[in-house]
Amino acid sequence: MVLWVFGYGSLVWRAGFNYDERVVGYIKGYQRVFYQGNTDHRGTPENPGRCVTLLPKEESICWGAAYRVSGKDSEELVLSYLELREKEYDVRAYIDFYTVDSPAQPALRGVLVYIGSQNKQNNKYYLGPAPIEDMASQIARAVGPSGPNYEYLFRLEEALCEIG
């Protein structure tokens, strides 16, 4: 068996698990937004940080990296790790993944992605949109066990610049 996982946030720069291959590319029909609250890595329940999630949006693409994990034991270990790491995300979806070399046909099908939905009944961490100044202030102030929220923003920017 083979598992592919798509990272569009911190997984882009720090997978945190062993993988066999990393492929840079994108998914279609989604927009990356800082609408997901975070209380266990980049914030606290009293002062949540903001991390990225995906919103469905036609004609949009979201760049990131897909990671291949092979073997039943490795897959189970990675899924266990991701279920804990991504526990504030309520949707597990399987999507098509594209690369520069395959813009018309998916390079990979059924790539696992974690999404924080807009459904506040299922996703108590969804913060939604806010004025950019308010989001920036929240990101600047929030700190959690993994560090300051602004570090997440800057590391994501750096990683996305590196992949072009």
C-alpha positions in Angstrom: 0.0 0.0 0.0 1.0 3.6 -0.6 -0.2 6.7 1.2 0.2 10.2 -0.2 -0.3 13.2 2.1 -0.7 16.8 0.9 0.8 19.6 3.0 -0.2 23.2 2.5 0.8 24.7 5.9 3.5 23.6 8.3 3.7 20.2 6.6 5.4 22.1 3.7 8.5 22.9 5.8 8.3 20.3 8.5 6.6 17.0 7.7 7.6 15.5 11.1 7.4 12.0 9.7 9.6 9.7 7.5 8.6 9.6 3.9 9.9 8.0 0.7 9.3 10.9 -1.7 8.3 14.6 -1.6 6.7 16.1 -4.7 6.0 19.8 -5.1 2.7 20.6 -6.8 -0.8 21.9 -6.2 -4.4 21.1 -5.8 -7.3 22.7 -7.7 -10.5 24.3 -6.4 -9.1 25.4 -3.0 -7.8 28.6 -1.6 -5.4 28.7 1.4 -6.6 31.1 4.1 -5.7 31.9 7.7 -9.1 31.1 9.1 -8.3 28.1 11.4 -7.8 28.7 15.0 -4.9 26.9 16.7 -4.8 26.3 20.5 -2.3 23.4 20.7 0.7 24.4 18.6 0.8 28.1 17.8 -1.6 29.5 20.4 -3.6 28.6 23.5 -7.3 28.2 24.3 -7.1 31.7 25.9 -5.2 33.2 23.0 -5.6 31.1 19.8 -3.2 31.5 16.9 -4.3 31.4 13.3 -3.2 28.7 10.9 -4.1 28.0 7.4 -7.0 25.9 6.1 -8.6 25.4 2.7 -11.7 27.0 1.4 -13.4 25.6 -1.7 -13.0 28.2 -4.5 -13.5 27.5 -8.2 -10.5 28.4 -10.4 -8.2 28.6 -7.4 -5.1 26.5 -6.8 -3.1 25.9 -3.7 0.6 25.0 -3.9 2.3 22.7 -1.4 4.0 19.3 -1.2 2.8 15.7 -1.4 4.6 13.1 0.6 4.7 9.4 -0.2 4.7 6.9 2.6 5.0 3.2 1.7 4.3 0.1 3.7 1.4 -0.8 6.1 3.4 -0.2 9.3 4.8 3.2 8.0 1.3 4.3 6.9 -0.2 3.4 10.2 2.5 5.3 12.1 2.2 8.4 9.9 -1.6 8.4 10.2 -1.4 8.1 13.9 1.0 11.0 14.1 -1.1 13.2 11.7 -4.3 12.4 13.6 -2.7 13.9 16.7 -0.9 16.8 15.0 -3.9 17.8 12.8 -6.6 17.1 15.5 -8.0 20.6 15.2 -9.0 19.9 11.6 -12.3 18.2 11.2 -12.2 17.0 7.5 -10.0 14.3 5.9 -10.4 14.5 2.2 -8.8 12.7 -0.7 -8.0 14.9 -3.6 -6.2 15.1 -7.0 -2.7 16.5 -7.0 -1.1 18.3 -10.0 2.5 19.2 -10.9 4.0 21.6 -13.3 4.6 18.6 -15.6 0.9 17.5 -15.3 -1.4 20.6 -15.3 -4.2 18.9 -17.2 -4.2 15.5 -15.6 -3.6 14.7 -12.0 -0.1 13.5 -11.2 -1.6 11.7 -8.2 -5.1 10.8 -7.2 -6.5 10.2 -3.7 -4.0 12.3 -1.8 -4.9 12.8 1.8 -5.4 16.4 3.1 -6.6 17.7 6.4 -9.0 20.6 6.2 -10.6 22.8 8.9 -14.2 23.2 7.6 -16.4 26.3 7.9 -18.9 24.2 9.8 -18.7 25.6 13.4 -20.7 22.7 14.8 -18.0 20.2 13.6 -15.0 22.5 13.8 -15.0 24.6 17.0 -11.6 26.0 15.9 -12.8 27.7 12.8 -12.3 31.5 13.2 -13.2 32.6 9.7 -12.4 35.8 8.0 -11.5 39.0 9.8 -10.0 42.4 8.8 -6.4 41.9 7.9 -5.2 44.2 10.7 -7.1 42.0 13.3 -5.7 38.8 11.9 -2.2 40.3 11.8 -2.5 41.4 15.4 -3.7 38.0 16.5 -0.9 36.2 14.7 1.7 38.7 16.2 0.5 38.0 19.8 -0.3 34.3 19.9 2.3 31.9 21.2 1.9 28.1 21.8 4.0 25.1 22.6 5.4 25.0 19.1 6.4 28.7 19.3 5.0 32.1 18.2 2.3 32.2 15.6 4.2 34.7 13.6 7.0 32.1 13.1 4.4 29.8 11.5 3.5 32.6 9.0 7.1 33.5 8.2 8.2 29.8 7.8 5.2 29.2 5.5 6.1 32.2 3.4 9.8 31.0 3.2 8.8 27.5 2.3 6.4 28.6 -0.4 9.1 30.9 -1.9 11.5 28.0 -1.9 9.1 25.9 -3.9 8.5 28.8 -6.3 
